[in-house]
Amino acid sequence: MNHIVTVEQVVTAFAPDIEPTDAELDAIELELPAILSDVDLLDAQITAMDRPANELDARRIRRARHRALAARRELSNQSGIEAVPGGAA
C-alpha cells in the first residue's frame, strides 16, 4: 500500500520578518488620510443600513464619498506615487 503524503510549505513569517519595514510604515502613513476617509464612508453606509432611507443619511453618504474621493485624488497627485492600490481604473 502506498501512502500519500502532502508536503506543506511554511506560510507564516518567521519572527524577524513579522514587523513591517520602514518603507511599509511610510507608505501606510502616506495613505492614512485615504484609509480614514474610506472608513468614514463605510461607517456612513453601515449607519444607513440600520434604518429606512432618509435624506440625512443620503447626504451623509454623499459627503463621505466626496471626502474619500478627494483624499484619493490628493494621494494620487503627490509626487513619487505611481498608482494607488484599490483605486479606480
Helices and strands as residue ranges (DSSP letters): G 15-17, H 22-49, H 55-77
